[in-house]
Amino acid sequence: MLIDMNFETGLIIVVVIVFALQWIANKRGNKTLQNGVYKAFPLVTKTMLTKDTAIYRFGLPNANDVLGLPIGQHISVKATISSDNEKGQERTVVRSYTPISLDQDAKGYFDLLVKSYAKGTISRLFGEMNIGDKITITGPQGFYDYKRNCRDVIGMVAGGTGITPMYQIIKAIYQDIQDTTQVFLIFASCCEEELFLKNEIDRMVQERPGQFHAYYMVETTDREDWEGGIGYVTREVMNEHLPSPSEKTQLLICGPPRMVSSTRRNAIAMGYVKGSRISKMDDQIFVF
């Protein structure tokens, strides 16, 4: 009888512990991403920024779950689309996107900023999505993994939606009061309307002007009171608005291919070390 009671007591204790661990896990939330494993997530909101660009919010399985994406890394989105050349044929396409949400402030969801193109593949599919439709993703992926104070100074050059990895890193530094990294951003786009997330960046700059610096450029503008640059990111612009090369300085670049190529050449002319063909975390010039 004593043995039976001890067994039953032990069983009850085990059950209580299991439920307690499950409760703690649900409270903390699980990391959802599993590299190499594709999972589907539903669209829960769609916030239009321009006629072809929106912030897409996707729901995670549980309210306290997080995506589980290290700062500076990205996800891969996979879709099957009809081939343009062969009727009835389908092909699988994979594209990379950097969420603009961080695990610490996005429980139960993640946000992607995407510009849709009429001749695009996955970007066009984003534009056609309705609430409840799902995307299939995997990750984390990428060679950049930002850690607190890993550099004294970071320069950034972003073009268009290339702002997304920059915003993710700026936001992570801003939210970490122990991170003293200085950030100098040049953000260029075709027009002021497509300087995405400008208000959010300006708020961080205004609150900590000694740490965050932002210079905006557009190709053309009708505004006489425009205070940014007009034209393209030249070496002169970079010399004026980016930090000089040093052992503790890194330059991050993301944007259209032509902008990336010219910015990299200008950076090397300024004295930045060229780095690998495929950028690595320790390179002085890192291209997303």
N, C-alpha and C positions, 0 to 999 in steps of 0.2 A: 504493500500500500504506500509506503514511504517512497519507494522507487518510482511508482506511478505518479505520485504528486510532484516529485522533483522533476520528472520528465515533462509533465504538463506545465509546471512553472517555467521551466527552461524554454519550452516551445512558445509560451506566451511572451516571454522576454525577447526571443528572436523575432517574433512577428512585430512586436512594438518597435524594435530597432529598425527593421526593414521599412516599416511605414514612416518612421521618423527620418530615415535617410532619404526616402522618396520625397517627403515633404520639404526637406532642406534643399534637395536638388531642384524641385519645382520652384521653390522660392528664389533660389539663386539664378535659375535658368541654365539651360544647356547651351554649349557652343554647337551651332547647327551645321557649319561647314565640315565636310570630310573630303579632303583632297583626293581626286580621282573618282569620287562617287557623285553622280549627278542627282540632284533633288529638285522637285518642283515646288514653287511657291506662288500663291495667288496675289494678283493685284488688288489692293484695298483702296487706294486713292490715287488720283492723277491730278497734279497741279500744273496747269499750263503757265509757262513763262513767256513764250512767244508762240506764234502760230504753228511752229514745228518743233518746239523744245518744251519738255515738261520734266517735273520731278515725279518719278514713279515710286510709290511706296508699296512694298510687298510684305505680306504677313508671314511670320514664322509660326511653327506649330503651337507654341505655348506663349502666354502673355509675358513671361519673364525670360524667354529664350533670347540669346544674342547670336549675331551672325558668326562671331569668332574669327574676325579678320584682323591680323596685325596691321599696325599703322604703316601705310605706304604700299600695301599689297592690294591685289585686285581679284575679281572673280571672273570666271569664264561662263558665258551664256551660250547655250547650244540650242539650235533649232533646225528642223527639217523643212526645206523650202523647195518649191518647184523650180526646175532648171529653166532658164530663159531660152536655151538653145534646143533642148530636146523635149518635145511634147510628152507630157505624162511622166517624165523622169523627175526624180527628187534627189536632193543632195543635202548632206548635213553641213551646217556652217557653225563655226565657233568664233565668238568675238569677246574681247576683254573689256571690262568696265570697272571703274573704281567707285564704290559707294561713297556718298558724301556724309553718311551717318557713321557714328562711332558706337562701339559696343556700350560704352558707359552712359550714353544718353539715348540709345535706341533699343528699348526692351520690347521684344515681340514683333519687330519689323526691321527693315532696312530700306534706305532710299537710294535711288539711282537718278542722276541727271543725264538725260539722253536727248540728243538732237536727231530727229528723223529726217532721212533723205529719201526722195522719191525713187532713186535708183539704188538705195541701200539694200542690204539684206536683213540683218537682224534689227538695225535701227528703224527700218520701215515697219517691221512687225511690231515694234514698241508703239509706234504711232497708231497702229490699228487695234491695239488692245482695248478691251472693255473690262470693267470691274469684274473680278472673278476669274478672268483668264490667267493662265499660269506661265511662268518662265522656268526653264530648267538650267540650273547653275551648278558649278563646282568651284572649289578653292580651298584654302587660300593659295594664290599663285603670285609669282614675281620675285625679284632679287633685292627689292628694297624693303627693309624692315626697320623702321625708325624706332630708336630708343632715346629716352630722356637725355638731353645734353650730349648726344653723340657727336655733335659739332658745336662750335662756338657761334658760327654764323652760317646761315643758309641763304643763298641767292636762288631765286626762282624766275623762270620765264615760261609763261603759259599762253597758249593761243586757243580761243574758243572754249570748247568743252574740255580742253586739256587742263582746265582749272581744277578738275575734280581731284586728282591726287594731291595737288598743292593745297586745296582747301582742307582736305582730310588731315594733312600734316600740320597746317597752320592751326586748325581747330584743336588738335591734340596738344600742341604746345601751349596754346592759350588756356586750355582747361587744366593744365598741370602747373600749379603755382611754383613747383620746384624746378621747372624747366626754364632756364634763362637764355635759351637759344635766341639769337637775333635773326629776324627774317626780313629779307628785302625782295619784294615781288614786283615783277613787270608783267602786267596782264594785258594782252592785245587781242582785239577782235575787230570784226568788220564794222560794227556800229555800237553805239552806247547800249542799245537794247540787248545786245548779246554779250555784254560784260556780266555774265551770270554770277550770282552770289555776291555781287559788288556791295550791296547793303550790309550783308553779314560780315564781309571782310572789313569794310569801313568801320563797323562798330568795334571790332577787335583792335583796329589801328587807333581809333579815337580813345579807347580805354587804356591802351598801353602804347603810346606813341614812341616811347624810347626803345621798345622791343620789336614792334611790327611797323613795316613801311610798305606802302603800295603805290605804284605808278601805273596809270591806265593809258592805253593807246587805242585809237580807232583809225580806220582807214580814211574816213571822211566824216564831217559833221557840219550841220547848219547852225549850230549854237555858237554865238559869239562869246559866251561866258564859259566855254569848255576849258577846263584847267589842266587836262591831261595832254598827251602827245597826239600828233596826227601823222599817219604814215606807218612805217614798218620799224621793227626792232633792229636798229643798226648798232654797229660797234660803239658809236658815239653815245647812243642811248644807254647801252649796257655799261659803259665807263662811268656815266653820270649816276645811274640808279642802282647799280649792283656793287657788292663788296669786291675788293681786290682779292686775288688768289692768296691763300695761305694754307698751312698744314691743317688748320682747324676750320677751313671754309669749304663748303660744297655747293655746287651749282646744279639745280634740278631743272630739267627741260621737258615739256610735254605740249604737243600741239600738232598742227598739220606738218607733213613731211618736209616741205620746203622751208618752213620756219625753223624746224628742228635742225636741219642741215646748216642753215646760215648762222643760227645762234651758236651751234657747236663750233663752227669755224671761227666766229668772232671771239668766243670764249678762249679758244686755244691761242689766238693772236693776243689776247689780253694777258696770257701767262698761265691759264688753267691747263692742267695736265690732261692729255687726250683721253686716256682710259681705254677700256676694252671695247671691242666691236659691239658686244652685248653687255650693257652696263652692269657693273657689280656694286654692291653696297659700299665698298671702300674706294671706289673711283671718285676723283674730284669733280668730274662731270658725269652726272647720272641722267640718262634719257629714259623716260617711261615708255 
